[in-house]
Structures are given as structure tokens and as C-alpha cells.
Amino acid sequence: MAINLQKGQKVSLKKKSQTGLGEILVNLNWNSKPAKQGFLSSFFGGNQGIDLDLGCLFELKDGSKGTVQALGNAFGFLNQPPYIMLDGDDRTGAAAAGENLRINGNKIGDIKRILVYTFIYEGVANWQQADAIVTIQYPGAEDIIVKMDAYNSNNKMCGLALFENEGDQTFSVEKIVQFYPGHKNLDQAFHWGLKWTYGRK
């Protein structure tokens, strides 16, 4: 069984032990190769593969803010601040495991909020053909599914899910699935207040 979140729906993660939630795994999988669209489409990028990147904005209780993502080699740390780590960078979508963010659920008391996002680093903004899906897993609980079931956007950035601290005991998770032109626009929409510069990987 799994919980399929609807847009705007919020659920609370259930703590199974006194120490915390354990490790929370946020997995992104997608279809890297869009369907063929005819001979002429190849001249206009229609058959171009898609490189989706998984990342997040974080805010800790001590006021620290930042991002965890492959861009800028900001892969994070699991057992020290920000207690969030990106496993790696799947440049093609071909890896069976996709991309994974790992959150140290035993450090709930140190984390205020986390906004999980994905963005198209390379390829056309065809979200429907990317067919991305996010699965949130943690010990002893049902999977939480966040489907990207809104596609009508040419923007390359998508806010996926918002984790928020609930009384230092657990996280609430809300499905966002909202599109933005870039990191700065996403930041502004959720009032994060980071300073952004252009980067490549």
C-alpha cells in the first residue's frame, strides 16, 4: 500500500521510535528519453533527452539556510548540518535507482523546513514525457507518492513537496507540484531569501 498525495494535501510522518523517524528517502525517477516525434522534430530538440536534477532548499532551526543539489556540488551531509544528503547525479535517467535525497529523520529538532524540487538541467521542458514520480520512504511506514500530474508549463523548475517541522516530533509533508522559471523564483515564492548565482556542473 502507498499514500498517493493530492495537490495541496498534507500528511504527517508517523514516528516509530523514541529516537525519531529514522532515515527518510526521497526518490526521483523519470523517463529520460521522450517519445520520437518525427524527423523534423530532431532539428528543434524534440528528441532530446531530459536530465532532471533532484534537490532541496533547507532551513534549520538555528537560522541556517541553503540548498542541497548536484549543481554547485552541494551534496550535503547526513550526520552533520544540514542533515540532508544527495546520493549522486543521474545525468541520463537511466539509473534504476533514479536520484535520492536522504534526510536524517532523527534530527527533526534541528530542521525547520525542507522544500524538495526538481529542475530540467538539460533537455526541453516537456514534463509529461518526463513522467516524473517522487516516492518518500521511511522505516515502518507506507510509501508516500508525489506524482507530477500537472504538465502544462514551459518552466524548467518544479517545487515538489514541502516538509515542515511539527513540534520537533515529526514532519508534515505537503504536495506542491508548482512550476517556476528558476531557482530564484521558487525561492521567492516560499520566502527563503537566498542569494543566487549562475552555475554549471
Accessible surface in RSA format (square Angstrom, percent):
REM  Atomic radii and reference values for relative SASA: ProtOr
REM  Chains: A
REM  Algorithm: Lee & Richards
REM  Probe-radius: 1.40
REM  Slices: 20
REM RES _ NUM      All-atoms   Total-Side   Main-Chain    Non-polar    All polar
REM                ABS   REL    ABS   REL    ABS   REL    ABS   REL    ABS   REL
RES MET A   1   201.60 104.4 135.89  89.9  65.71 156.5 108.62  92.3  92.98 123.2
RES ALA A   2    50.52  46.4  25.95  40.0  24.57  55.9  25.95  36.5  24.57  65.1
RES ILE A   3    51.98  29.6  48.23  35.9   3.75   9.0  51.98  37.4   0.00   0.0
RES ASN A   4    67.92  46.8  54.58  52.7  13.35  32.1  24.37  58.7  43.55  42.1
RES LEU A   5     0.04   0.0   0.00   0.0   0.04   0.1   0.00   0.0   0.04   0.1
RES GLN A   6   104.01  58.2 104.01  76.0   0.00   0.0  48.00 102.2  56.01  42.5
RES LYS A   7   117.77  57.5  90.34  55.4  27.43  65.3  68.49  61.6  49.28  52.5
RES GLY A   8    47.39  58.4   0.00   N/A  47.39  58.4  25.44  69.8  21.95  49.1
RES GLN A   9    68.77  38.5  59.41  43.4   9.35  22.3  30.55  65.0  38.22  29.0
RES LYS A  10   109.04  53.2  82.50  50.6  26.54  63.2  41.08  37.0  67.96  72.4
RES VAL A  11    28.69  18.9  22.61  20.5   6.08  14.7  28.69  24.9   0.00   0.0
RES SER A  12    51.87  43.8  41.10  54.9  10.77  24.8  23.96  51.0  27.91  39.1
RES LEU A  13     2.62   1.5   0.00   0.0   2.62   6.6   0.01   0.0   2.60   7.0
RES LYS A  14   130.69  63.8 126.36  77.5   4.34  10.3  93.49  84.1  37.20  39.6
RES LYS A  15    74.36  36.3  44.40  27.2  29.96  71.3  28.22  25.4  46.14  49.2
RES LYS A  16   120.56  58.8  85.07  52.2  35.50  84.5  51.05  46.0  69.51  74.0
RES SER A  17    54.17  45.8  41.72  55.7  12.44  28.7  45.33  96.5   8.84  12.4
RES GLN A  18   172.63  96.5 148.74 108.7  23.89  56.9  61.99 131.9 110.65  83.9
RES THR A  19   105.46  75.0  85.02  86.2  20.45  48.7  79.39 106.6  26.07  39.4
RES GLY A  20     6.78   8.4   0.00   N/A   6.78   8.4   4.65  12.8   2.12   4.8
RES LEU A  21     5.27   2.9   0.08   0.1   5.20  13.1   2.26   1.6   3.01   8.1
RES GLY A  22    18.20  22.4   0.00   N/A  18.20  22.4  17.20  47.2   1.00   2.2
RES GLU A  23    69.85  40.1  57.65  43.6  12.20  29.0  27.59  53.4  42.26  34.5
RES ILE A  24     0.00   0.0   0.00   0.0   0.00   0.0   0.00   0.0   0.00   0.0
RES LEU A  25    48.72  27.1  48.72  34.9   0.00   0.0  48.72  34.2   0.00   0.0
RES VAL A  26     0.53   0.3   0.53   0.5   0.00   0.0   0.53   0.5   0.00   0.0
RES ASN A  27    21.65  14.9  21.65  20.9   0.00   0.0   6.88  16.5  14.78  14.3
RES LEU A  28     0.00   0.0   0.00   0.0   0.00   0.0   0.00   0.0   0.00   0.0
RES ASN A  29    45.39  31.3  45.04  43.5   0.35   0.8  16.00  38.5  29.39  28.4
RES TRP A  30    15.79   6.3   0.40   0.2  15.39  36.1   5.54   3.0  10.25  16.6
RES ASN A  31    70.91  48.9  62.38  60.3   8.53  20.5  21.80  52.5  49.11  47.5
RES SER A  32    15.77  13.3  13.69  18.3   2.09   4.8   1.39   3.0  14.39  20.2
RES LYS A  33   139.15  67.9 132.58  81.4   6.57  15.6  87.51  78.8  51.64  55.0
RES PRO A  34    11.36   8.3   0.98   0.9  10.38  37.7   0.98   0.8  10.38  64.5
RES ALA A  35    64.49  59.3  51.55  79.5  12.95  29.5  62.67  88.3   1.82   4.8
RES LYS A  36   181.54  88.6 154.10  94.5  27.45  65.3 107.60  96.9  73.94  78.8
RES GLN A  37    84.88  47.5  51.82  37.9  33.06  78.7  33.24  70.8  51.63  39.2
RES GLY A  38    44.47  54.8   0.00   N/A  44.47  54.8  38.42 105.4   6.05  13.5
RES PHE A  39   158.52  79.3 139.60  86.5  18.93  49.2 148.64  90.1   9.88  28.3
RES LEU A  40   123.35  68.7 121.33  86.8   2.02   5.1 121.33  85.2   2.02   5.4
RES SER A  41    19.41  16.4  11.18  14.9   8.23  19.0  17.28  36.8   2.14   3.0
RES SER A  42    60.55  51.2  37.88  50.5  22.68  52.2  28.43  60.5  32.12  45.0
RES PHE A  43   138.67  69.4 105.04  65.1  33.63  87.5 110.32  66.9  28.36  81.2
RES PHE A  44   165.55  82.8 134.48  83.3  31.08  80.9 143.26  86.9  22.29  63.8
RES GLY A  45    21.05  26.0   0.00   N/A  21.05  26.0  17.80  48.9   3.24   7.3
RES GLY A  46    12.23  15.1   0.00   N/A  12.23  15.1  11.48  31.5   0.75   1.7
RES ASN A  47    51.53  35.5  32.48  31.4  19.05  45.9  20.09  48.3  31.44  30.4
RES GLN A  48    82.74  46.3  73.06  53.4   9.68  23.1  31.71  67.5  51.03  38.7
RES GLY A  49    22.35  27.6   0.00   N/A  22.35  27.6  11.70  32.1  10.65  23.8
RES ILE A  50     3.55   2.0   0.00   0.0   3.55   8.6   1.04   0.7   2.51   6.8
RES ASP A  51     4.36   3.1   3.80   3.8   0.56   1.3   3.80   9.0   0.56   0.6
RES LEU A  52     0.00   0.0   0.00   0.0   0.00   0.0   0.00   0.0   0.00   0.0
RES ASP A  53     0.37   0.3   0.37   0.4   0.00   0.0   0.37   0.9   0.00   0.0
RES LEU A  54     0.11   0.1   0.00   0.0   0.11   0.3   0.00   0.0   0.11   0.3
RES GLY A  55     0.00   0.0   0.00   N/A   0.00   0.0   0.00   0.0   0.00   0.0
RES CYS A  56     0.00   0.0   0.00   0.0   0.00   0.0   0.00   0.0   0.00   0.0
RES LEU A  57     0.93   0.5   0.93   0.7   0.00   0.0   0.93   0.7   0.00   0.0
RES PHE A  58    20.40  10.2  20.40  12.6   0.00   0.0  20.40  12.4   0.00   0.0
RES GLU A  59    15.58   8.9  15.58  11.8   0.00   0.0   0.00   0.0  15.58  12.7
RES LEU A  60     6.66   3.7   5.55   4.0   1.11   2.8   5.55   3.9   1.11   3.0
RES LYS A  61   101.29  49.4  71.21  43.7  30.08  71.6  52.73  47.5  48.55  51.7
RES ASP A  62   115.27  80.7  71.71  71.4  43.55 103.0  50.63 119.2  64.64  64.5
RES GLY A  63    46.33  57.1   0.00   N/A  46.33  57.1  30.15  82.7  16.18  36.2
RES SER A  64    50.32  42.5  39.70  53.0  10.61  24.4  25.77  54.9  24.54  34.4
RES LYS A  65    85.10  41.5  56.39  34.6  28.71  68.4  23.70  21.3  61.40  65.4
RES GLY A  66    13.31  16.4   0.00   N/A  13.31  16.4  13.31  36.5   0.00   0.0
RES THR A  67    32.41  23.1  22.49  22.8   9.92  23.6  22.49  30.2   9.92  15.0
RES VAL A  68     1.10   0.7   1.10   1.0   0.00   0.0   1.10   1.0   0.00   0.0
RES GLN A  69     9.09   5.1   9.09   6.6   0.00   0.0   0.04   0.1   9.05   6.9
RES ALA A  70     3.06   2.8   2.09   3.2   0.97   2.2   2.09   2.9   0.97   2.6
RES LEU A  71    26.19  14.6  23.45  16.8   2.74   6.9  23.46  16.5   2.73   7.3
RES GLY A  72    58.74  72.4   0.00   N/A  58.74  72.4  35.28  96.8  23.47  52.6
RES ASN A  73   120.88  83.4 100.23  96.9  20.65  49.7  22.93  55.2  97.96  94.7
RES ALA A  74    32.64  30.0  23.57  36.4   9.07  20.6  32.64  46.0   0.00   0.0
RES PHE A  75    65.67  32.9  63.44  39.3   2.23   5.8  63.44  38.5   2.23   6.4
RES GLY A  76    18.63  23.0   0.00   N/A  18.63  23.0   6.21  17.0  12.42  27.8
RES PHE A  77   109.31  54.7 108.50  67.2   0.81   2.1 109.31  66.3   0.00   0.0
RES LEU A  78    24.33  13.6  21.10  15.1   3.23   8.1  21.10  14.8   3.23   8.7
RES ASN A  79   122.92  84.8  97.75  94.5  25.17  60.6  33.62  80.9  89.30  86.3
RES GLN A  80    96.34  53.9  95.16  69.5   1.18   2.8  19.26  41.0  77.09  58.5
RES PRO A  81    75.96  55.4  65.98  60.1   9.97  36.3  66.55  54.9   9.41  58.5
RES PRO A  82    13.27   9.7  13.01  11.9   0.26   1.0  13.11  10.8   0.16   1.0
RES TYR A  83    23.31  10.9  23.31  13.3   0.00   0.0   2.32   1.7  20.99  25.9
RES ILE A  84     0.00   0.0   0.00   0.0   0.00   0.0   0.00   0.0   0.00   0.0
RES MET A  85    49.96  25.9  49.96  33.1   0.00   0.0  23.53  20.0  26.43  35.0
RES LEU A  86     3.72   2.1   0.04   0.0   3.69   9.3   0.04   0.0   3.69   9.9
RES ASP A  87    79.26  55.5  44.02  43.8  35.24  83.3  23.71  55.8  55.55  55.4
RES GLY A  88    26.74  33.0   0.00   N/A  26.74  33.0  25.59  70.2   1.15   2.6
RES ASP A  89    46.32  32.4  17.36  17.3  28.96  68.5  12.45  29.3  33.87  33.8
RES ASP A  90    17.35  12.2   8.88   8.8   8.48  20.0  10.47  24.6   6.88   6.9
RES ARG A  91   105.04  44.1  91.51  46.7  13.52  32.2  40.95  56.0  64.08  38.8
RES THR A  92    75.78  53.9  69.59  70.5   6.20  14.8  68.66  92.2   7.13  10.8
RES GLY A  93    12.11  14.9   0.00   N/A  12.11  14.9   0.81   2.2  11.30  25.3
RES ALA A  94    83.46  76.7  49.82  76.9  33.64  76.5  58.65  82.6  24.81  65.7
RES ALA A  95    47.86  44.0  33.74  52.1  14.12  32.1  44.65  62.9   3.21   8.5
RES ALA A  96   102.93  94.6  69.06 106.6  33.87  77.1  80.96 114.0  21.97  58.2
RES ALA A  97    63.89  58.7  51.80  79.9  12.09  27.5  62.03  87.4   1.86   4.9
RES GLY A  98    10.99  13.6   0.00   N/A  10.99  13.6   0.59   1.6  10.40  23.3
RES GLU A  99     3.36   1.9   0.99   0.7   2.38   5.7   2.98   5.8   0.39   0.3
RES ASN A 100    17.26  11.9  16.99  16.4   0.27   0.6   0.00   0.0  17.26  16.7
RES LEU A 101     0.00   0.0   0.00   0.0   0.00   0.0   0.00   0.0   0.00   0.0
RES ARG A 102    60.55  25.4  60.55  30.9   0.00   0.0   5.11   7.0  55.44  33.6
RES ILE A 103     0.00   0.0   0.00   0.0   0.00   0.0   0.00   0.0   0.00   0.0
RES ASN A 104    18.65  12.9  17.29  16.7   1.37   3.3   3.06   7.4  15.60  15.1
RES GLY A 105     0.34   0.4   0.00   N/A   0.34   0.4   0.00   0.0   0.34   0.8
RES ASN A 106    74.86  51.6  52.76  51.0  22.10  53.2  14.54  35.0  60.32  58.3
RES LYS A 107    75.66  36.9  73.59  45.2   2.07   4.9  25.70  23.1  49.96  53.2
RES ILE A 108     6.91   3.9   6.02   4.5   0.89   2.1   6.02   4.3   0.89   2.4
RES GLY A 109    36.10  44.5   0.00   N/A  36.10  44.5  19.41  53.3  16.69  37.4
RES ASP A 110    59.54  41.7  57.42  57.2   2.11   5.0   5.36  12.6  54.18  54.0
RES ILE A 111     0.00   0.0   0.00   0.0   0.00   0.0   0.00   0.0   0.00   0.0
RES LYS A 112    96.83  47.2  94.73  58.1   2.09   5.0  48.43  43.6  48.40  51.6
RES ARG A 113    37.65  15.8  37.65  19.2   0.00   0.0   8.85  12.1  28.80  17.5
RES ILE A 114     0.09   0.0   0.09   0.1   0.00   0.0   0.09   0.1   0.00   0.0
RES LEU A 115     0.00   0.0   0.00   0.0   0.00   0.0   0.00   0.0   0.00   0.0
RES VAL A 116     0.10   0.1   0.10   0.1   0.00   0.0   0.10   0.1   0.00   0.0
RES TYR A 117     0.04   0.0   0.04   0.0   0.00   0.0   0.04   0.0   0.00   0.0
RES THR A 118     0.00   0.0   0.00   0.0   0.00   0.0   0.00   0.0   0.00   0.0
RES PHE A 119    12.76   6.4  12.76   7.9   0.00   0.0  12.76   7.7   0.00   0.0
RES ILE A 120     5.82   3.3   0.00   0.0   5.82  14.0   0.00   0.0   5.82  15.8
RES TYR A 121    36.07  16.8  15.63   8.9  20.44  53.2  17.30  13.0  18.77  23.1
RES GLU A 122    75.02  43.1  71.28  53.9   3.74   8.9  24.17  46.8  50.85  41.5
RES GLY A 123     5.39   6.6   0.00   N/A   5.39   6.6   1.57   4.3   3.82   8.6
RES VAL A 124    49.69  32.7  45.31  41.0   4.37  10.5  49.69  43.2   0.00   0.0
RES ALA A 125    23.00  21.2   6.81  10.5  16.20  36.8   7.13  10.0  15.88  42.1
RES ASN A 126    41.84  28.9  37.69  36.4   4.15  10.0   9.95  24.0  31.89  30.8
RES TRP A 127     2.40   1.0   0.21   0.1   2.19   5.1   0.21   0.1   2.19   3.6
RES GLN A 128   114.37  64.0 106.81  78.1   7.56  18.0  21.46  45.7  92.91  70.5
RES GLN A 129    45.35  25.4  38.07  27.8   7.28  17.3  22.90  48.7  22.45  17.0
RES ALA A 130     0.03   0.0   0.03   0.0   0.00   0.0   0.03   0.0   0.00   0.0
RES ASP A 131    88.53  62.0  81.11  80.7   7.42  17.5  11.20  26.4  77.32  77.1
RES ALA A 132     4.44   4.1   0.31   0.5   4.13   9.4   0.31   0.4   4.13  10.9
RES ILE A 133    57.56  32.8  57.41  42.8   0.14   0.3  57.41  41.3   0.14   0.4
RES VAL A 134     0.13   0.1   0.13   0.1   0.00   0.0   0.13   0.1   0.00   0.0
RES THR A 135    22.26  15.8  22.20  22.5   0.06   0.2  10.25  13.8  12.02  18.2
RES ILE A 136     0.06   0.0   0.06   0.0   0.00   0.0   0.06   0.0   0.00   0.0
RES GLN A 137    69.40  38.8  68.37  50.0   1.03   2.5  15.98  34.0  53.42  40.5
RES TYR A 138    19.33   9.0   7.66   4.4  11.67  30.4   6.11   4.6  13.22  16.3
RES PRO A 139    74.41  54.2  61.47  56.0  12.94  47.0  73.53  60.7   0.88   5.5
RES GLY A 140    65.11  80.3   0.00   N/A  65.11  80.3  39.26 107.7  25.85  57.9
RES ALA A 141    34.73  31.9   5.74   8.9  28.99  65.9  14.98  21.1  19.75  52.3
RES GLU A 142    81.40  46.7  69.89  52.9  11.51  27.4  33.81  65.4  47.59  38.9
RES ASP A 143    42.98  30.1  41.63  41.4   1.34   3.2   3.08   7.3  39.90  39.8
RES ILE A 144     3.91   2.2   3.91   2.9   0.00   0.0   3.91   2.8   0.00   0.0
RES ILE A 145    25.21  14.3  25.21  18.8   0.00   0.0  25.21  18.2   0.00   0.0
RES VAL A 146     0.00   0.0   0.00   0.0   0.00   0.0   0.00   0.0   0.00   0.0
RES LYS A 147    91.43  44.6  91.43  56.1   0.00   0.0  41.72  37.6  49.71  52.9
RES MET A 148     2.97   1.5   0.82   0.5   2.16   5.1   0.74   0.6   2.24   3.0
RES ASP A 149    82.90  58.1  58.26  58.0  24.64  58.3  28.31  66.6  54.59  54.4
RES ALA A 150    31.11  28.6  25.53  39.4   5.58  12.7  31.11  43.8   0.00   0.0
RES TYR A 151    72.48  33.8  60.00  34.1  12.48  32.5  38.01  28.6  34.47  42.5
RES ASN A 152   146.72 101.2 111.47 107.7  35.25  84.9  52.12 125.4  94.61  91.4
RES SER A 153    21.76  18.4   8.20  10.9  13.56  31.2  14.41  30.7   7.35  10.3
RES ASN A 154   139.10  95.9 119.74 115.7  19.36  46.6  31.37  75.5 107.74 104.1
RES ASN A 155    50.39  34.8  47.46  45.9   2.93   7.1   3.05   7.3  47.34  45.8
RES LYS A 156    85.13  41.5  84.03  51.6   1.10   2.6  52.68  47.4  32.44  34.6
RES MET A 157     1.89   1.0   1.89   1.3   0.00   0.0   1.89   1.6   0.00   0.0
RES CYS A 158     0.00   0.0   0.00   0.0   0.00   0.0   0.00   0.0   0.00   0.0
RES GLY A 159     0.00   0.0   0.00   N/A   0.00   0.0   0.00   0.0   0.00   0.0
RES LEU A 160     0.00   0.0   0.00   0.0   0.00   0.0   0.00   0.0   0.00   0.0
RES ALA A 161     0.59   0.5   0.59   0.9   0.00   0.0   0.59   0.8   0.00   0.0
RES LEU A 162    15.37   8.6  14.57  10.4   0.80   2.0  14.57  10.2   0.80   2.2
RES PHE A 163     0.00   0.0   0.00   0.0   0.00   0.0   0.00   0.0   0.00   0.0
RES GLU A 164    57.22  32.8  57.22  43.3   0.00   0.0  11.45  22.2  45.77  37.4
RES ASN A 165    28.96  20.0   6.73   6.5  22.23  53.5   4.08   9.8  24.88  24.0
RES GLU A 166    65.62  37.7  55.58  42.0  10.04  23.9  31.53  61.0  34.09  27.8
RES GLY A 167    67.23  82.9   0.00   N/A  67.23  82.9  43.66 119.8  23.57  52.8
RES ASP A 168    66.45  46.5  53.81  53.6  12.63  29.9  14.75  34.7  51.69  51.6
RES GLN A 169   100.53  56.2  99.56  72.8   0.97   2.3  43.86  93.4  56.67  43.0
RES THR A 170    19.28  13.7  19.28  19.5   0.00   0.0  19.28  25.9   0.00   0.0
RES PHE A 171     0.00   0.0   0.00   0.0   0.00   0.0   0.00   0.0   0.00   0.0
RES SER A 172     3.07   2.6   3.07   4.1   0.00   0.0   0.24   0.5   2.83   4.0
RES VAL A 173     0.00   0.0   0.00   0.0   0.00   0.0   0.00   0.0   0.00   0.0
RES GLU A 174    39.41  22.6  39.41  29.8   0.00   0.0   1.42   2.8  37.99  31.0
RES LYS A 175     2.47   1.2   1.58   1.0   0.89   2.1   0.00   0.0   2.47   2.6
RES ILE A 176    18.97  10.8  16.21  12.1   2.77   6.7  18.25  13.1   0.72   2.0
RES VAL A 177     0.94   0.6   0.41   0.4   0.53   1.3   0.41   0.4   0.53   1.4
RES GLN A 178    76.45  42.8  76.00  55.5   0.46   1.1  14.19  30.2  62.26  47.2
RES PHE A 179    21.71  10.9  13.32   8.2   8.39  21.8  13.32   8.1   8.39  24.0
RES TYR A 180    31.67  14.8  31.52  17.9   0.15   0.4  22.21  16.7   9.45  11.7
RES PRO A 181    87.50  63.8  63.65  58.0  23.86  86.7  65.68  54.2  21.83 135.7
RES GLY A 182    19.85  24.5   0.00   N/A  19.85  24.5  19.85  54.5   0.00   0.0
RES HIS A 183    29.42  16.1  25.61  17.8   3.81   9.7  10.93  11.3  18.48  21.5
RES LYS A 184   124.95  61.0 122.91  75.4   2.04   4.9  64.82  58.3  60.13  64.1
RES ASN A 185    57.38  39.6  53.46  51.7   3.91   9.4   5.89  14.2  51.49  49.8
RES LEU A 186     0.73   0.4   0.73   0.5   0.00   0.0   0.73   0.5   0.00   0.0
RES ASP A 187     4.90   3.4   4.90   4.9   0.00   0.0   0.86   2.0   4.05   4.0
RES GLN A 188   102.91  57.5  90.87  66.4  12.04  28.7  41.23  87.8  61.69  46.8
RES ALA A 189    48.28  44.4  16.37  25.3  31.91  72.6  29.04  40.9  19.23  50.9
RES PHE A 190    35.09  17.6  30.16  18.7   4.93  12.8  33.40  20.3   1.69   4.8
RES HIS A 191   150.65  82.3 132.40  92.0  18.25  46.7  96.76  99.7  53.90  62.7
RES TRP A 192     0.05   0.0   0.00   0.0   0.05   0.1   0.05   0.0   0.00   0.0
RES GLY A 193    66.38  81.9   0.00   N/A  66.38  81.9  36.98 101.5  29.40  65.8
RES LEU A 194    43.24  24.1  26.20  18.7  17.04  42.8  28.06  19.7  15.19  40.9
RES LYS A 195   206.12 100.6 173.44 106.4  32.68  77.8 119.55 107.6  86.57  92.2
RES TRP A 196    66.47  26.7  34.31  16.6  32.16  75.5  35.04  18.7  31.43  51.0
RES THR A 197   128.08  91.1  99.23 100.6  28.85  68.8  77.61 104.3  50.47  76.3
RES TYR A 198   186.34  87.0 148.91  84.7  37.42  97.4 134.62 101.2  51.71  63.7
RES GLY A 199    30.72  37.9   0.00   N/A  30.72  37.9  23.30  63.9   7.42  16.6
RES ARG A 200   155.31  65.2 130.07  66.3  25.25  60.1  53.71  73.4 101.60  61.6
RES LYS A 201    67.65  33.0   9.80   6.0  57.85 137.7  43.53  39.2  24.11  25.7
END  Absolute sums over single chains surface
CHAIN  1 A     9726.7       7392.5       2334.2       5211.0       4515.7
END  Absolute sums over all chains
TOTAL          9726.7       7392.5       2334.2       5211.0       4515.7
